[in-house]
Every structure is written in C-alpha cells, then in structure tokens.
Amino acid sequence: MFIRLLSILFGALVLGLVVAAGAGLYLFHHYGKDLPDYEQLADYQPPTVTRVHAGDGRLLDELAIENRIFVPMEAMPDMMKQAFIAAEDQNFYSHPGIDVLSIVRAAITNLRNLGTNQRPVGASTITQQVAKNFLLSNEVSLERKIREAILSIRMERALPKDRILELYLNEIYLGMGSYGVASAAINYFNKSMDELTLDEVAYLAALPKAPSNYHPIRKKEAAIARRNWVLGRMLEDEVITEEQAETARAADLEIHSRDATEVTRADFFSEEVRRKLVKQFGDDQVYNGGMSVRTSLDPELQEIARKTLRDGLISYDRRHGWRGALGQIEFGEQGWAQSLNELPIPPSAEPWNMAAVLELDESEARIGLTDGSRGRIPMSELTWARPALENQAVGAQPSTPSDVLEVGDVILVEALEAEQTDGESAADNAEAQEESSVQDYGLRQIPAVNGALVALNPHTGRVLAMQGGFSFAQSEFNRATQAMRQPGSSFKPFVYLTALNNGFTPSTIILDAPFVADQGPGLGKWRPSNYTNRFYGPTPMRIGIEKSRNLMTVRLAQTVGIEKVANTAERFGVFEHDVMPTLSLALGAGETTALRLTAAYAKLVNGGKEITPTFIDRVQGRLGQTLFRNDDRSCEACRNVEWNGQAPPRLPDDREQIVSPGSAYQVVSMLEGVVQRGTATTVAQVGKPLAGKTGTTNDYKDAWFVGFSPDLAVGVYVGFDQPRSLGSGEAGGRVAAPIFRDFMMDALEDEPPIPFRIPEDIRLVRVIHETGEAARGQGGQVIWEAFQEGTGPEDRRRITTDGSILAEEPTGGSSVSGGDSSSSSNGSTGGLY
C-alpha cells in the first residue's frame, strides 16, 4: 500500500514537472518569438554627449539629448563597478540573467507587505535592467517581466558579463541630468571617476532605483542612509574593509558644482559651430555620437569682444536718449517687493538688476530691488537720460530725477563701485556714515541698436572671437554671419587695390570734383558727393582713402574699370553672391557680412594670400579617431620627435596668392594712414601699429570699422536689425571705430608693437603727404610712401574729370586738404611675408 502511494506521488511529481516544463516552454515560445534582436548590443554604443572645447581646452558647449559621457569598461575604476554590483545585483557574475533566489526573496517580502503602503520590492538583475532600458518599454505588466527575463537569459549567452555591465554603467540615469556614471561624477562632485572617494562612489551607486528620492540637498538624510546601506552591501561582499566602511559612513555628503573656471561661454560662436557640425555630420552624430570638438575660440579675446561690443552699443544708445521705464507697478497692500518680483526680467538684462522707483527728490531717486534691498540713483547718473525723440534726436537734458522717472516705474539699474574720497572719513560723521551705507546705482536701458564684432587670425583664418549681438538671450540672430548689410566706405580699399594692381601708385593724382553718371533709361543721373559736401581738387590717391573721398573713389573706379573692381571683390570673397559692376559698387553698394568683410581685410595684411574663416580645428569620434581636421597639411618631421629646444619644423604654405604682396602692402600702408591722419584717428590711441577703414552707408544706416594689426584682423558692425538711420553724424568713425579701439587696447595690451611686414618688392620713399611728391626739403608733412619696383613718386599720372589719364603732373603742389598738422614718419628696416 505504501509503495503504491509512493508511486502515485512520484508520478504526480513527474507529471507536475512535465507540466511545469511544458508551461515554461510554452511561455518561452509565446513571449520569446517576437523579442528584439539582442545581438545588436554587442556593437551598441550608447548615445553620448558631444563636447565642444575652446582653443585652450576649456569646455565651451555640450550637445546632447541625454547628457552622457561614454567610458569603456577597461577605463572604469574597480571600486565603481563593485559598488553598483553590491547595490543592484550581488550575484551578477554568477546568475544566468535572472536571479531565482532574489525573485523568491522579493516574492516573500511582497507577500508580507500585503495590506501596507510599502512599495513592492523588485528583483531585477543588471542584465534585466539593460534589457528593459535598451530593448523593451517601461510598461508595468507580467507580460513585460516575462519577456524581460527571457531576453536577459538570451543576452547572457551572447554577450560577456563585462559588456553588459559596461552598457549598464554608461546608460543608467542617475539624476541631475546625468546619464551614466562618468557624467554623474562630474555633475555631483566635479570630479572624474578615478578621483571619487569611497563615500562618493557609494552615493552614486545608491541612485539608480529612484534618484529623486535621494536628492543630495532636498533629501539629504535619506540620501546618506541609502549611501550607508550601499557601503554595508560592499562590506558584506568583502570588497571594502570595516575601517573603510566606517570612514565612508562618517563622511558628510557634499555636492560640488562643475568648476566654472574650466568652462567658457560664447553663445553666438557656439551656435555657429553647432550649425556647421550638424551640416557636416548630421543630427544623430552630433547629439548622440559623443564627439570631441576643438574650436578656434580664444576665451580671453572672446570676453574682450563681448564686453567692448556691449559697451559700445550702450554708449551709442545713451547718446540717443531715454525711451522710458519697463513698466509701472502699484504698491497696494502687497507692497512693492512682491509686485516687482511678479514681473519677468528681460532676458538680455544680465547682469543688471530690476528695480522699482519708490521716492523722488531734487538730488536722487530712491529705489527698491527684487531681493527687498533699497538703493538710490544720484542725479549724476540720470543726466544722460534725455527724452528720446524721432529720428534719433533727443530732448533737453534733465535737471531733476522727476524729469526722467516717476514713482512706481520699473527700471533696470547697475550697482556702482564706491568712490574713494579724501578728507574726513564717514566714520567721523554719523550722517555721512548712514548715507554711505546706501548702495548707489546707475540707470540702464537695453540698447535698441545692435551689432557684431569678429576677430580672426589673418594668416590661418581661424576665428578667435565672435560676438553676434548685444545678447544671445535676447536674439539668437547672429549679426556677424547672418546680417547682410552694405559695407559703405569700408569697401573702398578694394577699389584702390585694383588700381595699385594695375600700375597706379599711392602718389597718383586724382581729381576731387563733381561727378555725374548716367544710370540708364528712366533712372536719372547719379551724383555722388563727399561726406563734407566739398570738393578738394587734384589730390594724391593716399589722401583719397585716408579721408574717405567718395568722388575720388568713384572717378578712380571708372578709370580702372568697375568690372576689374568687381573681379577683385570676387577674388577676396567680399560678397556672398556676384554683384552688378556698376559705379555705385565703388562706394559699397553690395551686401556682405561682418565675417566676410573681416576675412577680406585679413587677406590684405597677410600679403595677399587666400584664407577661409574657420571655427573648428578638429573633430574626434568617441574613441578618439580623427573625423575632421581643418589643417590637413602633412608634417613628417612633426611625428615622434623629442623636443630639445630645436626650432619647430616649417610647414608648407599652400595658400593661393590672390594679389601681389606689393599691392597688398601698399593698401595696408594707406589704411595705416587712415588711423594716423584720416577718419579713424581715435584708433591711434592704442599706441600700436594698426590700420583699417571706416564705413558708413546712406542715411547713416550702417556703421563699420574693419582693420588689423600685423597678426589680428577685426571687424565691427553697428546698425538696427530693421535698418534705419543711426542719426545724423553717427558715422563709422564715431560709432564703430571706438569699439575697435577698445578691443585692440585690451587684446594687444601685453603684445609688443610689431610693425607691418614689408615685402621684398617694396621700397619706401620720403614724400610730401599733401602732394605725393618726393621730399626734397620743401615744406609739408613728410611720410614714408610705399612703391613697387619700377614705380616711384616721379611716376605722376593724373586722373582728370572725365577719367582720362595725363602722363605728367605739373610741379608746385595741389590744392588739397592737409589733414591734421602733426608730423608722422613710417620708417622701417623691411621684412618678409
């Protein structure tokens, strides 16, 4: 009887096992037939952040959908791997993809917790989490768990354990925008993974289940408790000692933001780089490919560019008056502070503060700020705020604060630095001490005008700095690359270059007299005029560009041939599209951008060599392979060489020669005269060899100054986004040149005064500035003039009224304006390009 009962039980057990096996096989077949291809994970690379760096290595930008830094398994610290295994899957290296014991343990725990508010305990292995994150959805269902388990078992058969762990540690989300452990190490502790301490590693390992539940600041106690639990698991796994665990448990949880000194900001530049990367590599590679991009940006020059352009736009804007408060608030029962804080601050107001006017008296305005503090605006900071009128005109200068402000006005202000005073200290006078405790502020307004500044290396074309407007937060429109504007007189150097390249000299005499041209049927006559509305008679070519004489320039273009001028503009890349070869082109009638025009000027100072403005030096893939290199010249002598103080190897110069070095230098010399004696004498305050040209378009709509030192080309543009007059007299010399001056003052502060390099085919001759004749003891301002071989001051061709050329020029001088009366000598011992 017993044997029979035992046989029945054994048969039932076997039957149960068969049924269970059959059910398992059915489940595997049913839920496993449509699973995604897990073998793709063998070559899978997680989406990782593309990091953009400045030329000195500082981080400029990060481009990503998920902020992740990919780290190969072999580069992952052992302590990091052990911490996550201890916290998430202690049997990772021994289970087949699912951990049966953990599942049973979790099931028992969940049965015990039935009827309580406790969250169900999970038992997912690291492999299961990889399967879910990469190949499945986050759906909470039994079916998904079965599919996850089946997929995990299959993955374990196809992939090494280390590969699965590598995918997990680079994919897992750990809060604060961090995907992967490397990104989390930076975002939480400002460290690379190998710099983390044990307590920091344990905290990161505590985060995968629910990062928001263990926030290091908002839920610090829970975060420390979870960290210490991880340390306990690591001690249980014998990967750390009791002493290490105790030391780590005693450590406070301190978060450190990313070091700001290793990050630089150049929003307009970064956006230009982003657009170029997307165009070349596509969205997926840029946002998911984990590239490393080295750009040409010089952070120090960029900061100078940002500040000087901003200051220049503010300076112009203040000259044209106060346009009024941002708005008005009623104090009411809630008080001014609450009312003020309910208003949005303009995005371009940084770093200014928003304030409300609380009281006014004869000498100052009392204000309240968003943080509840109070201050004052002295009358001396309000005198600029004349009322703005139509056509950039202004009203009378205010005499009291009430002429500018009203109680309740919402305005922008900037804190002023306290002035040092002599005599009796504030401590000796209670009233003075009380007064000195109130912070002084200046009244500010966001400029309505805008502009751009570009700086590049004239020998390589590398863009070193670019500020495309007053504020990127206000408008992402880049006036350096996207604003198509007429260059006005800043185009004139290319007219004079064309003439010099066709046998004329800086001493060629051009008649400055009325000019009339027929524009065609029904278009009437074109009658250009000089800025001064005066005529100066026969004048040397040099003075024509120094003083920016329109009539001389047009007559020269007619004589040389406007088609040749257009060809010069094309070779120098001044305009994006072909331009009509009409005489108005000589005065800058085409449209260009600040970047294009600056690059064209750079080709003058580099000796007439072709360059292309570039923003990106090199792009590397996530594994370090070079995907793009801007300078593709080969240098065998640069490879595997130990440096012992020897001179660097010389790289081949493969730049195209687009104009003769002699002609290019003659233009440089004349543009140096623009700074020394012409329309941009304010630039001479820098005290270094500089050259450039002002530019102003019809009705003062655009103001330019483009120029250079021997090794730095800079272009400045100022104008309204919807073109309109800047105001009478607001020419390039007044608006743009001071910005160029201030930029160069800071950029070249620590640089020696390097003279412009003189090519071998140029000889310098002393001439009378006013006439262009060789200096032989007669009166007048004497300068060194640049002549190409075979030419000299004795080559006195003269352009007459109708554009014809006379072979000889009568001696005895000409009736010309003499410029300023200061003497200038441009001597040089020579030099080579």
NUTOR-391966 format. One record per residue (C-alpha): residue in three letters; x, y, z. Coordinates in steps of 0.2 Angstrom, whole numbers, plus 5000, padded with zeros to 4 digits. Layout:
N
AlaXYZ...
END
This chain:
833
Met500050005000Phe501450125005Ile502450084989Arg500850114978Leu500550284987Leu502450324984Ser502250284966Ile500750394964Leu501650534972Phe503150514962Gly502050504946Ala501150664951Leu502850754954Val503550694937Leu501850754929Gly501950914938Leu503750944932Val503250894915Val501851014915Ala502951154923Ala504251124909Gly502951124896Ala502251284903Gly503951354903Leu504251304886Tyr502651374880Leu502951544889Phe504751554881His503951514864His502551634866Tyr503351784873Gly505051754866Lys504651744847Asp504451924844Leu505851994855Pro507052124848Asp508752074842Tyr509852074857Glu511452034847Gln511452214841Leu512052264859Ala513752184855Asp514152334845Tyr512952454853Gln513652624858Pro512552724870Pro512052904865Thr513453014872Val513653204873Thr514753294860Arg515853414869Val516453574861His518053654868Ala518853824865Gly520653834858Asp521453824875Gly520453664880Arg519153744891Leu517353674889Leu516353784878Asp514753684875Glu513953514877Leu512753454863Ala511653304868Ile509953244870Glu510553144885Asn512053214895Arg513153054894Ile514953034894Phe515452854887Val516852764897Pro517552594891Met517452454903Glu519352444905Ala519452634910Met518152614923Pro518852604941Asp518552444950Met517852524965Met516452604954Lys516052434947Gln516052344964Ala514852474971Phe513552464958Ile513652274959Ala513452274978Ala511952394977Glu511052324962Asp511552144959Gln512652054971Asn512651894960Phe512951974944Tyr514451874939Ser513651704943His511751714938Pro511151674920Gly510251834918Ile508951814931Asp509251784950Val508051654955Leu508451674974Ser508251864973Ile506551834965Val505951714978Arg506551834992Ala505651984984Ala504051874982Ile504151835001Thr504452015006Asn503052074995Leu501851945002Arg502252005020Asn501952185015Leu500252155008Gly499052275015Thr500352405019Asn500852565010Gln502652495006Arg503152494988Pro503352314981Val505152254981Gly505952214964Ala507252084959Ser507852144943Thr509652104939Ile510852224930Thr510552114914Gln508752134916Gln508952324918Val509952334902Ala508652234893Lys507252354898Asn508252514895Phe508952464878Leu507652344870Leu505952354880Ser504752484887Asn504452534905Glu502752464905Val502252384922Ser501552214917Leu501852024920Glu502052004901Arg503452134900Lys504352054915Ile504251884907Arg504951954890Glu506252044900Ala506851884909Ile506851784893Leu507851924884Ser509051934899Ile509451744898Arg509751754879Met510851914881Glu511951824894Arg512351684881Ala512851804868Leu513751944877Pro515151944890Lys514752004908Asp515852144906Arg515052214891Ile513352204899Leu514052294914Glu514852424903Leu513152464894Tyr512352474911Leu513552594919Asn513552714904Glu511652704901Ile510952724919Tyr510052884923Leu510752954940Gly509853124942Met510353304939Gly510353274920Ser511653134922Tyr511652984911Gly513052864915Val514252864930Ala515552974922Ser514353114919Ala513653094937Ala515353104944Ile515653274936Asn513853344939Tyr513853294958Phe515653314963Asn516553404949Lys517753254948Ser518253124936Met517852944941Asp519552904947Glu519653054958Leu518053004968Thr518152944986Leu517352784993Asp515852885000Glu515552974984Val515652814974Ala514352734986Tyr513152884984Leu513152864965Ala512852684967Ala511352724978Leu510452824965Pro509852704951Lys508252654959Ala507552824962Pro508752974960Ser507453104966Asn507153014982Tyr508953034987His509253214982Pro510953264990Ile510153434996Arg508253414997Lys508353245004Lys510053235012Glu509653125027Ala508852995015Ala510253005003Ile511552975017Ala510552825024Arg510452745006Arg512352785004Asn512752695020Trp511652545015Val512752534999Leu514352535010Gly513552395020Arg513252295005Met515052324999Leu515752265016Glu514652115015Asp515352074998Glu517152095006Val517652224993Ile518052355007Thr518652335025Glu517752385040Glu518852535043Gln518552595025Ala516652575028Glu516652675045Thr517752815037Ala516552825022Arg514952825033Ala515652965044Ala515953075029Asp514653215025Leu513853225008Glu514453375000Ile514053424982His515253524971Ser514653614955Arg515653604940Asp517153714941Ala516753874932Thr518553914928Glu518653764916Val517053824906Thr516953974895Arg515454054887Ala515254114869Asp513454084864Phe513554164846Phe515154064842Ser514453904849Glu512853914839Glu513953944823Val514953784827Arg513353684831Arg512653734814Lys514253684805Leu514353514814Val512553474810Lys512853514792Gln514353414791Phe513953264802Gly512053264804Asp510953274819Asp511153104826Gln513053104826Val513153274834Tyr511853244848Asn512253054851Gly513953024844Gly515053084858Met516253184848Ser517553294854Val517653464845Arg519153584847Thr518753754840Ser519753904836Leu519054014850Asp520154114861Pro519154144878Glu520154294883Leu519854384866Gln518054324866Glu517754404883Ile518554564877Ala517454564861Arg515854534872Lys516254674883Thr516854804871Leu515454774859Arg514154784873Asp514954944880Gly515055024863Leu513154984859Ile512755064876Ser513755214873Tyr512855244856Asp511155214864Arg511455334878Arg511855474866His510155454859Gly509155464875Trp507955384887Arg506555284880Gly505655264896Ala505355134910Leu505054954908Gly503354974916Gln502355034931Ile501854944947Glu500554994960Phe501254964978Gly499554924986Glu499354815001Gln500654684995Gly502054804994Trp503254854980Ala504454704983Gln503054574979Ser502454674964Leu504154694957Asn504554514959Glu502954464949Leu503654544934Pro504854454922Ile506554524920Pro507054554902Pro508254404896Ser509554524890Ala509654624906Glu511054524913Pro512054574924Trp510954724928Asn509554724942Met507754764940Ala507154894952Ala505555004957Val505655194959Leu505055224977Glu505355404980Leu506055564971Asp506855724977Glu507955854970Ser509555764970Glu509155574969Ala507955434966Arg507655304979Ile507355134973Gly506954954979Leu507654794971Thr506954624969Asp507954554984Gly507054684995Ser508554794997Arg508554984993Gly509755094985Arg509755264976Ile510155344959Pro511055504961Met510655644949Ser512355624941Glu511855454934Leu510255524926Thr510955674916Trp511155564901Ala509355514900Arg508755654889Pro507055604881Ala507255504865Leu506355594850Glu506055534832Asn507555514820Gln508755484834Ala508555654841Val508555694859Gly507655824870Ala508355934884Gln509555874897Pro508555834914Ser508955944929Thr507955844942Pro507555654944Ser505755684941Asp506155744923Val506655564920Leu505755454932Glu504055434941Val503655344957Gly503155164953Asp504255154937Val505054984934Ile506855014928Leu508554924925Val509954984936Glu511854934939Ala512754944955Leu514155074955Glu515855054964Ala516055164979Glu517255314975Gln518755344986Thr518655514994Asp519955615003Gly519755715019Glu518655675033Ser518055495034Ala516255435035Ala516555365052Asp516955545059Asn515255595054Ala513655495058Glu512655575045Ala513955535031Gln514155365038Glu512255325036Glu512255405019Ser513755295014Ser512855135018Val511655155004Gln512155074988Asp512255194973Tyr511555134956Gly511655194938Leu510055194927Arg510255074912Gln509255034897Ile509454894884Pro510054964868Ala508854964853Val510354964841Asn511354804838Gly513054754830Ala514454624829Leu516254604832Val517354474823Ala519254444827Leu520254314817Asn522054264813Pro522454344796His523754204792Thr522654054795Gly520854114795Arg520454044812Val519054144820Leu519754194838Ala518154284844Met516454324838Gln515054424846Gly513554424835Gly512454554845Phe512154634862Ser511354474870Phe511154294863Ala509654284876Gln508854424868Ser509054364850Glu510054224843Phe510154314826Asn512054324823Arg512454494815Ala514254434812Thr513754294800Gln511854324796Ala511554514794Met511854554776Arg512254744775Gln513154864763Pro514954894768Gly514955084763Ser516655164763Ser517455004771Phe517354934753Lys518555074746Pro520154984749Phe519754854736Val519454994723Tyr521255064727Leu521954894727Thr521354864710Ala522155024704Leu523854984713Asn523754814705Asn523554904688Gly525055014688Phe524455164699Thr525455224714Pro524855304731Ser525555464724Thr524455464708Ile523455624707Ile521555604706Leu520455754703Asp519155784718Ala517755874709Pro515955854705Phe515455684696Val513955644686Ala513555474679Asp512055414668Gln511155264676Gly510155214661Pro508455254653Gly507255324666Leu508455314681Gly509055494680Lys510855554684Trp511955484698Arg512855624708Pro513855564722Ser514655684734Asn515955684748Tyr515455674766Thr515955854769Asn514955914753Arg516556004747Phe517755974733Tyr519655974735Gly520455974718Pro521955864712Thr522355754727Pro523555604729Met522755434730Arg523355414748Ile522355554754Gly520855494745Ile520755334756Glu521355424772Lys519955554771Ser518755434763Arg518455544747Asn516955474738Leu517255574722Met519055524720Thr518555344723Val517155344710Arg518255434697Leu519655304701Ala518455154699Gln517855224682Thr519655254676Val520255074681Gly518654994676Ile517254944688Glu517254764680Lys519054754687Val518554814704Ala517054684704Asn518354554700Thr519454604714Ala517954594726Glu517554424720Arg519354354722Phe519354424740Gly517654354744Val516954514749Phe515154474744Glu514254314745His513554324728Asp514054414712Val513754594711Met513254714697Pro514854804691Thr514054974692Leu514955134698Ser513955134715Leu514954974719Ala516455084722Leu515555164737Gly515054994744Ala513354964736Gly513454774738Glu512954674753Thr514054574764Thr514354514782Ala515554564795Leu516454394795Arg516654404776Leu517254584776Thr518454554790Ala519154404781Ala519454504765Tyr520454634775Ala521454494783Lys522054444765Leu522754624763Val523854614779Asn524454434776Gly525254484760Gly523854444748Lys523654264752Glu521954164752Ile521254114768Thr519554044773Pro518754094790Thr518653934801Phe517853894818Ile518353714820Asp520153644821Arg519753464824Val518353334827Gln518653174835Gly517553024837Arg517052944854Leu518552834853Gly519752964849Gln519852944830Thr520053094819Leu518453134809Phe518953304803Arg520553414804Asn520553594797Asp522353594794Asp522653444783Arg524553484778Ser525653344781Cys527153364793Glu528353204794Ala529553304804Cys528253334817Arg527953144821Asn528853054836Val530053194839Glu530853234855Trp530953424858Asn532653484864Gly532453664861Gln532653654842Ala531653764830Pro529953694825Pro529853614808Arg529253734794Leu527553684786Pro527253704768Asp526253864763Asp524953804751Arg523953964752Glu523454044735Gln524254204731Ile522754314725Val523654484723Ser525454534723Pro526154564740Gly526754734735Ser525054794730Ala524354724746Tyr525654814757Gln525354974748Val523454964754Val524054914771Ser525155074772Met523755184766Leu522555104779Glu523855144792Gly523755324786Val521855314790Val522255284808Gln523655414809Arg522955554799Gly521255504792Thr519455464798Ala519955344812Thr521255444822Thr520355384838Val521155214835Ala522855284836Gln522655294855Val523055114856Gly524855164853Lys525255004842Pro525454994823Leu523654974817Ala522755004801Gly520955004795Lys519455094786Thr517855164792Gly516255134783Thr514655224783Thr513155194772Asn511755314765Asp510755404779Tyr511955334792Lys511055164792Asp512655064795Ala514255104804Trp515855004801Phe517654994806Val518754844799Gly520554844802Phe522054744808Ser523754734817Pro525054634809Asp524354474816Leu522554504821Ala521054564810Val519554634817Gly517854694810Val516554794819Tyr514754824813Val513454934821Gly511654954815Phe509754924818Asp509054754814Gln507754834804Pro508854954795Arg508555144799Ser509655294802Leu510855294817Gly510655484817Ser511555624809Gly513455614811Glu513455434818Ala514755384805Gly515955234806Gly517255344814Arg516155394829Val515155234831Ala516255084826Ala518055144827Pro517955174846Ile517354994848Phe518854934838Arg520055044848Asp519454974864Phe519554794859Met521354824852Met521854914868Asp521454764878Ala521854624866Leu523654694862Glu524054764879Asp525354634883Glu525954624865Pro527554714858Pro527254854845Ile527554744829Pro527754844813Phe526854784797Arg527954674787Ile528654744771Pro528854634756Glu530454624746Asp529754714730Ile529354874740Arg530455024743Leu530055164755Val530255344749Arg530055504758Val528655604750Ile527655764754His526055694761Glu524955834754Thr525655824736Gly526455644734Glu528055724728Ala529755664733Ala530355764748Arg531755874744Gly531756004758Gln530156094753Gly528856124767Gly527456004771Gln527155844781Val528455714776Ile527955524776Trp528755364770Glu527755304755Ala527755134748Phe528155104730Gln528354944720Glu529854904709Gly529855014694Thr528755154701Gly529055304712Pro528455474716Glu529155534699Asp527855424691Arg526555564692Arg525055514682Arg523455614684Ile521655564683Thr520655704676Thr518755754676Asp518255634663Gly519355494669Ser520755504657Ile522555494662Leu523855634660Ala525655564659Glu526455704669Glu525955814684Pro526455994685Thr527556034700Gly527156154713Gly525856064723Ser524056044723Ser522556124732Val522155994744Ser521655974762Gly523155944773Gly522455834786Asp523055864804Ser524655964806Ser525655834815Ser527155754808Ser527255564805Ser528755454799Asn528455274794Gly530155214793Ser530555034793Thr532054914791Gly531054804780Gly530354624782Leu529654474773Tyr527954394772
END
